[in-house]
Every structure is written in C-alpha cells, then in structure tokens.
Amino acid sequence: MNSPRATLLILLILGIVLVLAVSGGVPSLSGDDVASLIASGILVTMIGSWALAEIRGNMGESLRNLLIWGVVVLVLVFGYQNKALLGFTS
C-alpha cells in the first residue's frame, strides 16, 4: 500500500470527517463523540498497519503472538468482570 493513490484517499476521507466534525454536519454526534471516533480510528489504523506488517514477516510466529495476547486480554477481562468474587472491591 505504498501507492500515492491510497495515501491521498485516506487523507481525503480524514479531511471529510474533519470538515463534518468542525461544521457540525453530523447532528447526532457531540464534539466529544467525534473526537473519540477520530482517536479510535487512528488507533485502529495504527494497530491494523502494524498487524499487516507483522504478518508479512512470519505468519506462524505472528499467529502465536496474537493468540498469547488474546489470552492475556481475556484473563484481564475475566478478572475485571469478577473482581468482587476475587476479593477486590472498589
């Protein structure tokens, strides 16, 4: 995805979103919602581009690392959901 067309397309989409956000063209979203949406989009783009670059190297190792991180996230979610049962109170 090194083509200038793809880069220009991404910049065009981000520009349209920014113009809509500033002009109030999306009436159902507040300023905080738009900022959160933009930040989430940037984060997803960064993680996705990293994942694509990582998979190109060694797919077996990439899948193993992805599985390890998935287990870590599931353990954290389980721990947070059951923090009262585990003895942690807030």
C-alpha positions, 0 to 999 in steps of 0.5 A, spaced: 500 500 500 505 504 498 501 507 492 500 515 492 493 513 490 491 510 497 495 515 501 491 521 498 484 517 499 485 516 506 487 523 507 481 525 503 476 521 507 480 524 514 479 531 511 471 529 510 470 527 517 474 533 519 470 538 515 463 534 518 466 534 525 468 542 525 461 544 521 457 540 525 454 536 519 453 530 523 447 532 528 447 526 532 454 526 534 457 531 540 464 534 539 466 529 544 463 523 540 467 525 534 473 526 537 473 519 540 471 516 533 477 520 530 482 517 536 479 510 535 480 510 528 487 512 528 488 507 533 485 502 529 489 504 523 495 504 527 494 497 530 491 494 523 498 497 519 502 494 524 498 487 524 499 487 516 506 488 517 507 483 522 504 478 518 508 479 512 514 477 516 512 470 519 505 468 519 506 462 524 510 466 529 505 472 528 499 467 529 502 465 536 503 472 538 496 474 537 493 468 540 498 469 547 495 476 547 488 474 546 489 470 552 492 475 556 486 480 554 481 475 556 484 473 563 484 481 564 477 481 562 475 475 566 478 478 572 475 485 571 468 482 570 469 478 577 473 482 581 468 482 587 468 474 587 476 475 587 476 479 593 477 486 590 472 491 591 472 498 589 
